Amino acid sequence: PILRRFTTTTHHDLHHSHGGYNFGLYFTWWDQWMKTEHPKYVERFAASTESHQSVGSTFKEISR
């Protein structure tokens, strides 16, 4: 849960692709507090980590 408070590459990418969002430099809670977090940040971050998890599980299956 504490790691959810740090900015991610998804957070940073959304800032550059949609300039009016995600101004927090190190912590996402600034944007949550100031209501400047991109509305789809959580959804996009979940999709990003989901694809990495499936790649990791596929690698584990191959290496068995």
RODRENKOL-766031 format. One record per atom (N, C-alpha, C): residue in three letters; x, y, z. Coordinates in pm, whole numbers, plus 32768, in hexadecimal, padded with zeros to 4 digits. Example, Ala and Ser with C-alpha at 12.3 -4.5 7.8 and 13.67 -1.06 7.14 Angstrom:
<recs>
ALA85277DC7830C;ALA84CE7E3E830C;ALA85287EB6830C;SER85057F1F82C4;SER85577F9682CA;SER850A80038313;
</recs>
This chain:
<recs>
PRO80517F858000;PRO800080008000;PRO805480808000;ILE80C6807F8044;ILE811880F98048;ILE815381197FBF;LEU816D80B27F6F;LEU81A780CA7EEB;LEU814681107E8D;ARG80C781087EA9;ARG8064814D7E55;ARG807081E57E60;ARG80B782147EC3;ARG80C782A47ED9;ARG813782E17E86;PHE818D828E7E4A;PHE81FB82C07DF9;PHE81D182CC7D68;THR8208832F7D22;THR81E6833E7C95;THR822382CA7C45;THR81E882AF7BD5;THR821482417B7F;THR822D82787AF2;THR826282257A9D;THR827582507A12;THR81EF826C79CF;THR8188822179F5;THR8102823979BE;THR80D382C479E8;HIS80E782E67A66;HIS80C1836A7A9B;HIS810A83D87A4E;HIS818B83C57A39;HIS81DE842779F3;HIS81B684327960;ASP819F83C0791E;ASP817783C17891;ASP80F28409787C;LEU809483F478D7;LEU8013843978CC;LEU802484CF78DE;HIS808484F77930;HIS809E85867941;HIS80CC85C478BD;HIS8123857E7876;HIS815685B577F8;HIS80F485AA7785;SER809E85467788;SER803D8538771B;SER7FBF858B7733;HIS7FA185AC77B0;HIS7F2D85FE77D5;HIS7F5D8664783C;GLY7F9186D3780F;GLY7FD687347862;GLY7F8E876A78DC;GLY7F0E875B78E5;GLY7EC587937957;GLY7EBB873879CF;TYR7F0486C979CF;TYR7EF986657A39;TYR7F8186397A6C;ASN7F7E85FB7AE1;ASN7FF285B57B1B;ASN806D860E7B28;PHE8064866D7B83;PHE80D286C97B9B;PHE8130869A7C0A;GLY810586397C5A;GLY8157860A7CC9;GLY81DC85D27C99;LEU824886007CD8;LEU82CC85D67CAC;LEU82F2854C7CE1;TYR82DD85347D60;TYR830284B47D9C;TYR828A84657DD1;PHE822184AB7DF7;PHE81B0846A7E39;PHE812D84887DF1;THR80DA84217DE0;THR805A84327D9C;THR7FF384767DF6;TRP800784717E79;TRP7FA184AA7ED2;TRP7F9185407EC0;TRP7FF785857E8E;TRP7FE786147E72;TRP7F7886287E0B;ASP7F7B85D97DA1;ASP7F1685E67D38;ASP7E8C85B87D68;GLN7E8885537DBC;GLN7E0985287DF3;GLN7DCF85977E4B;TRP7E2385D37E9B;TRP7DF8863C7EF6;TRP7DC886B87EAA;MET7E1386DF7E41;MET7DF387587DF6;MET7D92873E7D81;LYS7D6886C07D72;LYS7D0A86987D09;LYS7D4386B07C7C;THR7DC686947C6E;THR7E0686A27BEB;THR7E38861C7BB6;GLU7E0F85AF7BF6;GLU7E38852B7BC4;GLU7DE485097B49;HIS7E2584D57AE3;HIS7DDE84B17A68;HIS7D6F844E7A8B;PRO7CF684637A57;PRO7C85840C7A7C;PRO7C9883787A5A;LYS7CED835979FB;LYS7D0282CD79D4;LYS7D8782967A06;TYR7DCB82DD7A60;TYR7E4E82B17A8E;TYR7E4882257ACE;VAL7DEE82107B2B;VAL7DE7818F7B71;VAL7DCA811F7B0F;GLU7D6F81377AB3;GLU7D4B80D27A4D;GLU7DC480B179F3;ARG7E0A811779C6;ARG7E7D8100796E;ARG7EF180BE79B7;PHE7F0680E57A34;PHE7F7080A77A82;PHE7F5180137A9A;ALA7ED37FF47ABA;ALA7EAB7F697ACF;ALA7EC07F177A4F;ALA7E9C7F5079DE;ALA7EAE7F09795F;ALA7F427EF27943;SER7F947F537964;SER80237F47794E;SER80607EDB79A6;THR803E7ED97A24;THR80787E757A7F;THR803E7DEB7A64;GLU7FC47DE47A36;GLU7F877D647A15;GLU7FD27D2179A2;SER7FF67D6E793C;SER803E7D3478CB;SER80C97D0778F6;HIS810B7D4F7951;HIS818F7D267981;HIS81857CA779D5;GLN811C7C997A23;GLN810B7C217A74;GLN80F77BA77A1B;SER80AB7BB779B0;SER80957B447958;SER81167B1F790F;VAL81697B8078ED;VAL81E97B6378AE;VAL82417B187910;GLY82437B43798E;GLY82927AFF79F4;GLY82667A707A0B;SER81E37A587A0D;SER81B479D07A21;SER81D2797979A8;THR81CD79B17931;THR81EF796778B8;THR8283794178BB;PHE82D9799D78E5;PHE8367798078EF;PHE838179107953;LYS8339791279C4;LYS834B78A87A28;LYS8322782079EF;GLU82B6781F79A1;GLU828877A17965;GLU82ED776D78FF;ILE832877C778B2;ILE838A779D784D;ILE84097769788F;SER843277A978FD;SER84B17783793C;SER84A577037991;ARG842F76CD799E;ARG8420765179EB;ARG845275DB79A1;
</recs>
